[in-house]
């Protein structure tokens, strides 16, 4: 029995927006989608990672600090610099 994949084209997961299904890449038999981050970075990501919340943005955005889980929301942007 073959599982029917869910079409998530156009959906947003954090800063990622799903563009289309990646037909040439399969990670451990998982469905992989081409995504673009809000900053413009493109990456192929498995549907499971997106839906489980394991990724919400690209590394460039994480390095900016605002998506990091330990980000301190009590400090203003002026105090960070």
Phi, psi and omega per residue, in radians:
X1 nan 2.204 -3.127
X2 -1.664 2.297 3.106
X3 -1.267 2.441 3.076
X4 -1.506 2.181 -3.118
X5 -1.389 2.568 3.128
X6 -1.503 2.342 3.110
X7 -1.472 1.960 -3.126
X8 -1.922 0.278 3.130
X9 -0.963 2.291 3.119
X10 1.537 -0.243 -3.121
X11 -1.328 2.706 3.116
X12 -1.966 2.414 3.079
X13 -2.285 1.745 -3.018
X14 1.146 -2.165 3.106
X15 -1.610 -0.083 3.124
X16 -1.442 2.417 2.967
X17 -2.111 2.282 -3.111
X18 -1.371 2.214 -3.130
X19 -1.618 -0.978 3.136
X20 -2.866 3.019 -3.130
X21 -1.371 2.355 3.113
X22 -1.582 1.923 -3.060
X23 -1.478 -0.331 -3.063
X24 -1.643 -0.183 -3.079
X25 -2.053 2.322 3.072
X26 -2.445 2.021 3.137
X27 -1.673 1.937 -3.138
X28 0.900 0.650 3.106
X29 1.358 0.163 -3.131
X30 -1.539 2.678 3.065
X31 -1.344 2.311 -3.095
X32 -2.063 2.455 -3.086
X33 -2.109 2.508 3.032
X34 -1.427 2.198 -3.086
X35 -2.231 2.753 3.047
X36 -2.248 2.311 3.108
X37 -1.391 2.831 3.131
X38 -0.990 -0.520 -3.132
X39 -1.452 -0.145 3.109
X40 1.898 -0.156 3.118
X41 -1.170 2.372 3.120
X42 -1.918 2.508 -3.135
X43 -2.752 2.583 3.026
X44 -1.590 2.180 -3.042
X45 -2.310 2.457 3.122
X46 -1.254 2.618 -3.137
X47 -1.052 -0.673 -3.141
X48 -1.077 -0.727 3.112
X49 -1.115 -0.729 -3.138
X50 -1.144 -0.871 -3.058
X51 -1.217 -0.516 3.135
X52 -1.461 -0.136 3.133
X53 1.386 0.318 -3.129
X54 -1.264 -0.322 3.052
X55 -2.438 2.333 3.135
X56 -2.200 -0.183 3.089
X57 -2.874 3.030 -3.136
X58 -1.392 2.986 -3.127
X59 -1.119 -0.602 3.138
X60 -1.058 -0.768 3.138
X61 -1.231 -0.621 3.111
X62 -1.136 -0.702 -3.142
X63 -1.123 -0.427 3.070
X64 -1.168 -0.347 3.005
X65 1.754 -0.433 -2.993
X66 -1.300 -0.292 3.089
X67 -1.740 -0.068 -3.112
X68 -1.235 2.379 -3.095
X69 -1.081 -0.405 -3.137
X70 -1.654 0.170 3.139
X71 -1.037 2.276 -3.107
X72 -1.579 1.913 -3.085
X73 -1.347 -0.115 -3.129
X74 -1.524 -0.088 -3.124
X75 -1.804 2.295 3.124
X76 -1.308 2.821 3.131
X77 -1.059 -0.573 3.118
X78 -1.145 -0.636 -3.129
X79 -1.271 -0.380 -3.124
X80 -1.274 -0.500 -3.064
X81 -1.575 nan nan
